[in-house]
Structure formats: C-alpha cells, structure tokens
Amino acid sequence: MLEIGTQTHPRPHQAALYILLYRNQVLIEADNQFLIPFTHFQPNANMSAVYCGQWHGQDIFVCRFEAIPKGFTETGLRELLFLQDQDHYLLLSRAHQLATWDRDHQFCGRCGTPMEGKHAKEHAKMCSSCNLRHYPRISPCIIVSIRKGEQILLARGPQAPKGRYSNLAGFVEAGETLEQAVAREVREEVGIEITNIRYVSSQPWSFPHQLMTGFFADYLSGDITPAPGEIEEAAWWPIDALPSIPNAATISGQIILQHVEHIKQSQSRST
Ligand SMILES: [Zn+2]
C-alpha cells in the first residue's frame, strides 16, 4: 500500500523504484513491468524526479521524458491501469497526477515567476516572489447509477464505442456540493429528476486529474430526454439484460455491478 506521509522527500537514490512517463504513455520493461529499479535507469541531474511516497517500504519516484530512452517500450496509461490490482492502480494514478502537476506548474499562476523550489515535505511549489503555493490539482467529478424499479439507466456519449453503455458523469462546479452536482448532471444530460442520492465509493481517474465519486440514486420524475451533443442514447435497462458496460476496473463498471447486486438483494428480501 502507498504511504502518503509527511516525511521529508528524499532525493532519487539506488534503492528506489522509478516510474517513467512519456507523454500519456508509461515506459515498461518485459511483462508490463512499470516499476523500474535503479540498476536499469538512473535519473540525471537535469531531470525532474518527483517523489510519490513509500510503497511497501520502497521510495517511488516518477520521471517524465521527451523521448523514449533505450531499452524501454511504451504502453497507454489507460490500458496499463486496467491491468492493475487496486494497489498498483492507485500508485500509477498518483505518479501520473504528480508528474502532470510538475509539468503544468512551471510558472506561478498569479505573478508569472518561474517555479523553482519544491516544498521539502509536501507536494507544493512555492512562488519565491509572491509566496503563492501551487498544489497538484484534483478535480472532483460525480458518477451515478440510477434505479427505476428493476431497471437502471445507462447512456452512451458521442465518444463511446457503439453498443457500450455507461453511467452519467460530470465535473463538480465551483461552489456546488457533490449531491447537487449529481442532480444537476442528471437533469442536464437526460432531463429527469432523481431522489435518494447516496455516496458509494470513489476512484482517482488520472485523465488528467479527476477524483471520481460514485453514487446511487432513485428515479423520481420526468421522461428521458438526451441532451444533444452530450448523450447519443439513454434508456432504462432491465438488470437481468444489461448491454456491454465498462470494465470492472473502473468505478463506472464497479457501481453498475454493485447496484445490480443491491437491487437483486432488495428483490429477494421483498419476496
Ligand atoms: Zn507568484
């Protein structure tokens, strides 16, 4: 498990493991191995190596490359994440989000001064001119599975493959609670009202820095009216005849399966 402690961040060293990124790709060795020992890769002094924390007692660093170094091949972050257990998933997500923060905060957003120093104990860059601190950005999002009797709502956005259906999801707006965001997204995307909105679980989704928060909700009123340009199709699907849904490594797939199980249990209790 990853320890996100408050110890002083170490410099790269020989006993650490390294995660190497090239654009949105992860550099791997044989068998999709993405944790690279020092014997296979040594960061040079010009390279920004961001400390990710201790993972099973070992220090982990992430480094970003402009070209693929010899001896490594690249693989898509998304594809690699789907192959991981929860422990490796969270480590890889964190490494990617910290590397993105490091790349995207080269200058102070308030006064434009180049950001040079990092805080010794936390992931913060401090502006030497105006003292503003820049932390890794985390963008809260909601994702919701909606029940109507023995059916759940599944929708397909314009980007989704044909025949693949998923939950409704969206970013939380400034000043909004998570529950308000759930109700608003559902109203905007399919034109229905929901009730009994309750939190289920969460998952970091590093494309590039979302924190997905998963909810269940119950249908209240209205007819499904897909928002043009946002939703291609949306419908109520019987839980025993679902279409193709997202991979169970994603929170989307997980909350669909959990909701189906929950509905089946409530049916068996009522009979
Ligand atoms: Zn500044």
Boltz pocket constraint, residues with backbone or C-beta under 6 A from the ligand:
constraints:
  - pocket:
      binder: B
      contacts: [[A, 108], [A, 109], [A, 110], [A, 111], [A, 112], [A, 113], [A, 127], [A, 128], [A, 129], [A, 130], [A, 131], [A, 132]]
      max_distance: 6.0
